[in-house]
Amino acid sequence: MAQDRPTASELLAAIADLLRDEVTPVLDKAEPRLGFQMRVAVNSLAILEREARLGPVADARERERLVKLLGREAALDELNRELADQLRAGARDERDAALMAHLEATVADKIAIANPKWK
């Protein structure tokens, strides 16, 4: 299915472009409240597009880091639960350089999806 065009990411980007460039300016003039809501919808579509494009690789990197950090194979959600349990129990903290590197990389990937202009 990956060879099918347009991809989900391309479709989401095209819809966002149409709504941002063609529909939002009209709504801003005719109905400002709806123009604002349209900008929120366009931002949501942009997040979905980045999630479709960047999410699988970010998840794979996060899982790989967690496997190394925790020393075992499991699904991403299970590894995250285990790390959270360790943090709550005080078994890991900010003095753990590997943990901090993992958290920094994970947050950077999430920001790249949610709001890539944020610094």
C-alpha positions in Angstrom: 0.0 0.0 0.0 3.0 2.4 0.5 3.4 2.7 -3.2 -0.1 4.1 -3.7 -0.3 7.7 -4.5 -1.4 10.1 -3.2 -0.3 9.0 0.2 -2.2 9.7 3.4 0.4 12.4 4.2 0.0 14.0 0.7 -3.8 14.0 1.0 -3.7 15.6 4.4 -1.3 18.3 3.2 -3.4 19.0 0.1 -6.6 19.4 2.2 -4.8 21.7 4.7 -3.4 23.8 1.8 -6.8 24.2 0.2 -8.5 25.1 3.5 -5.7 27.5 4.6 -5.2 29.2 1.2 -8.7 29.3 -0.3 -11.3 28.8 2.4 -9.9 30.5 5.5 -9.5 34.0 3.8 -13.1 33.9 2.7 -14.3 32.9 6.1 -12.2 35.5 7.8 -14.1 38.2 5.8 -17.5 36.7 6.0 -17.5 35.0 9.4 -14.4 35.7 11.5 -15.4 33.1 14.2 -15.5 30.4 11.6 -12.2 31.7 10.1 -10.6 31.1 13.5 -12.1 27.6 13.8 -10.9 26.9 10.3 -7.3 27.8 11.3 -7.6 25.4 14.2 -8.8 22.7 11.8 -5.9 23.4 9.4 -3.4 23.2 12.2 -4.9 19.9 13.3 -4.6 18.6 9.7 -1.0 19.7 9.6 -0.3 17.8 12.8 -2.0 14.7 11.4 0.1 15.0 8.2 3.3 15.2 10.2 2.2 12.3 12.4 1.5 10.2 9.3 4.9 11.1 7.8 7.1 11.3 10.9 5.3 9.2 13.6 6.3 5.7 12.6 10.0 6.6 12.5 9.8 8.5 15.8 8.0 5.6 17.5 10.6 3.1 16.2 13.5 5.3 17.5 11.7 5.7 20.9 11.1 2.0 21.2 14.8 1.3 20.3 16.0 3.7 23.0 13.6 2.2 25.6 14.8 -1.4 24.7 18.3 -0.3 25.3 17.5 1.7 28.5 15.3 -1.0 30.0 17.2 -4.0 28.7 14.2 -5.9 27.3 12.0 -6.2 24.2 8.4 -5.3 24.3 5.8 -3.1 22.6 6.3 0.7 22.9 3.4 1.3 25.2 4.5 -1.5 27.5 8.0 -0.1 27.7 6.7 3.4 28.4 4.5 2.0 31.2 7.6 0.3 32.7 9.6 3.4 32.5 6.8 5.4 34.2 6.6 2.8 36.9 10.3 3.1 37.5 10.2 6.8 37.7 7.2 6.8 40.1 9.1 4.2 42.3 12.2 6.4 42.3 14.3 3.7 40.6 15.4 6.3 38.0 15.8 10.0 38.1 17.4 13.0 36.4 20.8 11.8 37.4 20.5 9.0 34.9 22.2 10.4 31.7 20.8 7.7 29.5 17.2 8.4 30.7 17.7 12.1 30.2 19.0 11.6 26.6 16.1 9.4 25.9 13.6 11.9 27.2 15.2 14.8 25.3 15.1 12.8 22.0 11.5 11.7 22.6 10.4 15.2 23.3 12.2 16.6 20.3 10.5 14.1 18.0 7.1 14.9 19.5 7.7 18.6 19.1 8.7 18.1 15.4 5.3 16.6 14.9 3.1 18.9 17.1 4.8 22.2 16.3 8.0 22.2 14.3 8.4 26.0 14.5 8.7 25.8 18.3 12.2 26.3 19.6 
